[in-house]
Amino acid sequence: MTRFCSIFNQLLQLFSRTDFQRAVVDTSAERHARGFDCWTQFVAMLFCHLGRAHSLREICGGLASCEGKLQQLGVGRAPKRSTLAYANAHRPWTLFQAVFYQLLEQCRAAAGLHRFRFKNKLLSLDATVIELCAEVFPWAVFQRTKGAVKLHFTLDHDGCLPTFMVLTAGDRHEAPIAQQQRFPPGTILVFDKAYIALAWFAALTAAGVYFVTRLKRNTIYTVLEERTPPRHRGIVADQIIRFSGKGSRAKAPARLRRVVLALPDSEPLEFLTNHLTLGASTVAAVYKERWQIELFFKALKQHLRVKTFVGTSANALHTQIWTALIALLLLKYLQLKARFGWSLSNLVALLRMNLFVYRDLWAWLDEPFTPPPVLVDPVQQALPLS
């Protein structure tokens, strides 16, 4: 009968130690290291998120209580609390950023396509704020009595995977961060009104990149063409427009599209796009799909340790957030590979309970409520009966 190591060990086997060590060398993360390597730090921080440890004491104590099982994880012994705190504060967080993108490539290989018929890449842009105590995190500028950091995300709807993240102070605006990214021609971007920048719209249009967003109420425009909206889809207007406000006409693209969706219990939604051939109802459905990034933020904040932190320095906070993203990407990968219809909340909860259970991970993912086969020791089985 085949024997298995712990589920936590099998999760760590998804990370190539060769690629991990290459990232360690590239980031000089183990410079002046004395016995405490980056792999042990990574295992400890991943245990923080998957094991729901609330403090450095719980991380180190939880690993120490499993001392006999740490050898299989590639860890010699559980770290001391002060050692882990020093590593989080001083070792470059860019190491875990590199590990995140290594795992992302595996997830992309397992991810399917988005649900729409068009073949264009569909990406959502948004940002979320994590509030912090201004006295404990004085470097996280936000308001006079409140600190915060802002996570700027790009979500790929092929598998709903995060493909880009920038962490800034809480008072940074979203639009300049988005404008630093480059997208291949044909990509469709979805974002809310916080990203509206007419010069950026013109640059996207010139590069062959499409966008779908909301139209601000005070926008001044001229209708160039009226189109017949589809029937029984809730679309009440489909127009080709041109911005005519003071200064906006020179910055914005010459032709944009306004689609209006009627809602039964609220005001109509006005969408703005530079895609002139996409179906009007598809434009509305594409913007509705932006809700997936809100669900991603909810999963990140509810199921992983990104609202309370085990370190107060900027480097420690970056390290904890990047390892949280690695943990979330790992959970997404398990969802994609499993035949069982896991919800993320159930997967996180049950995985936490079985983290150090000796069982086949993939069999457990497919049939989580089926007991494992009984392992019989062949030596004991061969003993004669008295």
C-alpha positions, 0 to 999 in steps of 0.5 A, a space after each residue: 500500500 502506498 504511503 503518503 506524507 502530510 498534506 502540507 508537505 504535498 502542497 509545498 511540493 508544488 513549488 520547485 526548490 530549484 526555482 525557489 533557490 534561483 529567486 533567493 540568489 537573484 534577490 540576495 535574500 540570504 546574504 549574511 544568513 546564519 542558519 535560518 534559510 529563506 525556505 524555512 521563512 517561506 514555510 513559516 509564513 505559508 503556515 501563518 495563512 493556511 494554519 490561521 496563526 494569529 501571531 509569531 508565537 502561534 506560528 513558531 509554536 505551531 511548527 514546533 508542536 509538529 517537530 517530528 514532521 518538519 523534516 519532510 517539509 525541508 525544515 530542520 527545526 521550528 524557527 525562534 520568534 525573534 529570528 522569524 521577526 528579524 527575517 520578515 523585517 529585513 529580508 527582501 520581500 521581492 523574493 516572495 513576489 518572484 515565488 508568486 509569479 512562479 506559481 502563477 505560471 502553473 495556475 495559468 496552465 490549469 486555468 480555463 477561459 472566461 465565459 464569453 464567446 469572444 477570444 479577447 483577453 479580459 482583465 479587471 482593474 481595481 484597488 482595495 484599502 487595508 486600514 492600519 493603526 497610524 501609531 503602529 504603522 506611521 509609514 503607511 500614510 492615509 489620514 491624520 488619525 488613520 494609516 492604510 495601504 492600498 493594494 492595486 490588482 489586475 485580475 485575469 478572468 481566465 481562471 480569475 487569477 491575479 496577474 499583477 499587484 502593486 502595494 502603495 500607501 493608502 492615499 495613492 490614486 488608482 489611475 496612475 498605477 494602472 497607466 504604468 501597465 502595458 497590455 497586448 492589443 485586443 485586451 479588454 479592460 474593465 474598471 470603475 469610474 475611479 480610473 477615468 482619464 481621457 488621455 489614457 483612454 486615447 493611448 489605449 485606443 491607439 494601442 488597440 486595447 479596449 475598455 469598459 467602464 461607467 460614464 460619469 453623470 456630469 460628462 458633456 458629450 455629443 451624440 454622433 450615431 443612434 443604434 437600435 438596441 437589442 430587444 428584451 435585454 434591458 438595453 435602452 440606448 446604444 450610441 456613438 458619442 464624442 466628448 464635447 466638454 471644455 478641454 476633453 474633446 482634445 484628450 479623448 478618443 474621437 469616437 466612443 460608445 455609450 450603452 445604457 442598461 435599465 434596472 427595475 429598482 434603481 437608476 439606469 447604468 451608463 457604460 462607456 467603451 471604445 469597442 464599437 462592434 461588441 454587442 450592447 448586452 455583452 458590454 453590460 455583461 462584461 462590466 457585470 463580470 467586474 464583480 469577480 475582482 470584488 469577490 477576490 478581495 473578499 476572499 483575500 481579506 476573509 480567509 487569509 491573514 491580511 487584516 492583522 499583521 505579525 510585523 510592523 515594518 513596511 518590509 514585514 507587511 509586504 512579506 505577509 501580503 505577498 505570502 498571502 497572495 501565494 496562499 490564495 493562488 495555491 487555493 485557486 490551483 487546488 480548486 482548478 484541479 479538483 473534481 469536487 465542487 469546492 467553495 473557497 471558504 470550505 476548502 480553506 476551513 477543511 484544509 486547515 483541519 487536515 494540514 498535517 494529516 498523512 493522506 493523498 492530497 489529490 484523492 482528498 480533494 476529489 473525495 473529501 468526505 470519503 475515509 482514506 484506505 487503511 494502511 496495513 504494515 506488511 511485517 505485521 500482516 505476515 506475523 503468524 496468528 497464535 
